[in-house]
Amino acid sequence: MKIAIASGKGGTGKTLVSVNLAYLWSEIYNTKTVLVDLDVEEPNDHVFFQEKISSSTEVFRPVPNFIKERCIFCSKCHDVCRFNAITMFPDTVIVSPELCHSCYACAELCPSNALIMTHKKNGVIRNYGKDNVLLYDGLLDVGEASAVPLITELKSQVLSKHNNSVDYFFDSPPGTSCPMIESIRDVDFVILVAEPTPFGIHDMDLAIQTVQLSDTPLGVVINKDNENSQKIYEKCKEYNVPILAAIPHKREIASFLANGGLATRKFDEIKISLTQLVEELKIRINNN
């Protein structure tokens, strides 16, 4: 089973739900659980488990390398590139790897083989030792414009290593752009974490529309629950999306999380809410 935890905006409590849900799931069902931090620009799930890196693997992506001696300056590579990664000059071609999306079009269409795909380091995949919760994350190299290749490779490596023998929780990047969409691809259920603020509700609206386009079942968890949460209930009712749990807004909870603590170990209200979420997820996924 594969569950993605996402959000329309950053700071809603997505990581709070991800790490505590994975921990509770492994505890309740006494099963190995894989938590994958796909927020590769700023991974922080490892902070809550305080585990050391047990292994790491470098990840590369293909980018074109220009060979001037072969070039006939026909400009086909420049014309076909939709990402402005290739700039033509009268006597040379400049490739901007940070803009390249590794589509291979330039190299495939070059009539003189002046562009050869080579490998550029994109980031690193890390594995942390843990008994029941197996933690993986990715760390994007500074200067890399797209997180998608690293997210794709991280998911591929983890899924191929464990197959269907474990349950997966994917802590996705915030927003509704390509990294989030790649993170929720081929999952069984999406949990959207929302906060009752004007920006939070607006971005939850966009996230619901994005997930529904993929026909993936979803539900919402309210974090920082307060008197304004009614607006989230109204919006979810409009889209026929269930509210799965609500986590109260308390300063002591925020302070505890800021120090890297697993909230379910200290706060009964969070443990009760997320335990209900675990049970609700089991029922909904079994019914789909």
N, C-alpha and C positions, 0 to 999 in steps of 0.2 A: 504494500500500500504506500502511495506517495501523496503527501500533503504539503502544499506550499502556503507559507504565511507571508502575505504581502500587505501593502498599504499605498494609498494614493499619494501621501506625502511622508517626509521624514519626521522622526520624533514622535510618532504616534504610540510607540510601545511595541512595535513589531518584534524586536529582539527579546523584550520581556516575555511575550507570549511564546516565541519560538523555543527559547532555552528551557523555560519552565514546563511547557507542554511536552517536549521531548523527554525531560527528566521524569515527569509524572507518568507518562505513557510507559516508560521502561519499568517504573516502580510498580504500577498497578498491574500490568500484564506480565511482569517478570520476564521480559524478552529483550533481546538486543535491538537497539534503536539507533538509527543513523541520523545525525543532525548535520546538515550541510549549509554552511554560511556562504550564500551566493552573492552577498553584498561585497564584491571583491575590491571595491574602491576603498572601503573602510570596514573590514571584517572585525567583529568584536565579540562573537559568541564565546571564544576561548577564554575571555576574561572571567566569565561566570563559572567556568569549570576549573580554572587555575591549573590547567594541565600543560605540560611541556610538549613541544613538537617532537614526535617520534620519528617522522620521516617527511621529506619534501621532494617535490619533482618540478623541474623547470618546464614551462610550457612555451611553445613557439608557434608563430603563425606565419604563413607564406606571404612574402612581399616581393615585388619585382626588382631585379638588379639590372641596371642599364649597362650594356656593352657598346661603347661608342663606335668601335671599329666595324661593327656589323650594321649600324643604323643607316638607313637610306632616307631618313627624315620625311617619311610619308605622312606623319601626324595621325595615323590610325589609332595609336595607343592613346593619344591626347583626346581624340574625338570620342572614343568609346568610354572613357572613364567618367562615370557619373558623380565622382566624389572629389574631383579636382586634385587628384593625387599625382598627376603627371603634367608637367609644364614644359612646353616646347620653346626652344630658342633656335636661331638660325644654324647654330653649330653644335648644339648639345640638347640633351633631355634631362630634366631634373625630376627625380622621384621623391615624393614626400611620404615616407612610410607611415607617419602618424595619421595620415588621411586615408590610407589604403584600407579597403574592406576585403581584401583577399578574394576577389571574385574571379581572378585569372583571365579576365577578358583581354587585357592589354597583351599579355604573353601569348595567349592563344591566337590572337588576330595579327600579331606582328609578322609581316611577310619575310623578315630577314633574321628572325631569332635574336633580336637585339635586346629583348627583355626576358630574363631567365628568373623563374621564381626561386627565391632563397628563403631561409628561415630567420625570423627576427624574434627575440625573446619577448614574450607577452606578459609573463608573470610567473607565479609559482603556486603549486598546489601543496597544501600542508595537511598532515594527519596528526591528530593528537591522541595519545593513549587514554583509554577510559574503559571501565569494565562493561557496563550495560549501555552507556551512551557513547557511541563512536562518533567523534567529531572530526569534520573535514572543513577546510576553508580554502579560498583562493586569495592571493594578494596581487593586484594589478601593478605592473611596473609604472613608475612615474613617467608621464609623457604619453602613455598609451591612450588614444582617443576613444576606443571602443572596448567595453568590458565583455561584449557578447562572446568572442572566441574563447576567452578564459572560462566563462560560465558554462559554455557548451562542453568544453573539455573536462571541466570539473565534474559536471553531472555524468558525463560518459564514463569517466574513470571509476567513479563511486558506484554507479549502477552495474557496471561490468564486474566489479570486484565482489559485490554482495548479491547480485541478481535479485530474486524475489524472496530471499531467505530472511529479510529483515523489513522493518517499517521505516520509511524515510520521511524526514521533515526538512523542507527547504526554506531557509530564511532568505527571502528574496530582497532585491534592491527596491527602494521606494520609487514611487512614480508609476507612469503608465507607458514608458518608452520601451525601446528594444530590450534592454537588460531584464526588465520585469517580465516582459512577454516571453523571453527565452526561459526564464526561471520557472514559469507556471506551465510551460509546454509539457504535455503528456502526463500531467499529474491527475490524481483521482479526485482531489478536492482542494479548493482554495479558501483560506481564511483571510479575510480582509480586516485589519485592525484599524479602527477609526477613533478619532477624538472629537468631542463635542465643541469644536470651535468653528468659526466661519470658514477658514481655510481647510480645516479637517473634513468638514461636511462636503464642501465643494469638490475636494480631491477624491473623497470616497465615492462621490457620484461618478466621476470619470473612471475610477478603478472598477466599479461595478459594471459599467458599460463595456469596459475593455474585457473583463473576464467573461461576461455573458456572450460576447462575440465568439469566444472560443468554445462555447457550449459546455464549459466545465462547471460542475456543481460548486456553489459557494455559500458562505455564510459570513456574518460580521461579528466581531468581538469589539465591544466598546471599552476603551481604556480611558482613565480619568473621568469616570462616570459622575455626572452631576445633574443639576436641574436643566441644563441645556440639551441633555441626551434625547429628550423627546423629539427633537428635530431629526436625529438619526433614525429613530423608530419610524417617523413619518416618511422619511426618504426610502428606507428599506421596504416599508409597506408598499410604496409606489412601484418598486421594482420586484416585489414579491420575493425578497431576500430575507432569510431568517436571521434574527439576532441570537447568537449562540451562547454568549456570556457577557457579563459586564464587570469590569474591575474598578473598584472605587478610587477616587482621587484623594490621596492623602500624602502630606508632605513627608512623613516618615518612610513611606514606601519609596518615594523618589530618592530620598537620601540613602536608603539601604541599597537600591539599585545602582546608584552612582558609585558605590564602593565595590561593585561586582558581586553582590550577593544573590543567591537563588531565592526568590521571594516566597516560593511555596514552602521553604524550610522555616520561615519565620512568621508569615502572615496567614492566619487561618482563612480569612475571607478570600484571599487569592487562591489558596489551595482548594477551597470549596468550589469557587467559580470555575477553575480550570479542570477539576475533577468532573464537574458536570459537563464541561466541554468535551473531555475525553469520551464520556459515555454517549453524548450526543453525536460525536463524530462516528463512533462505531455503528450506531444505529443508521445514520444517514448513508454512510458508505456501503454498509451491507444491503441497504435497500436500493442502491443505484446499480 
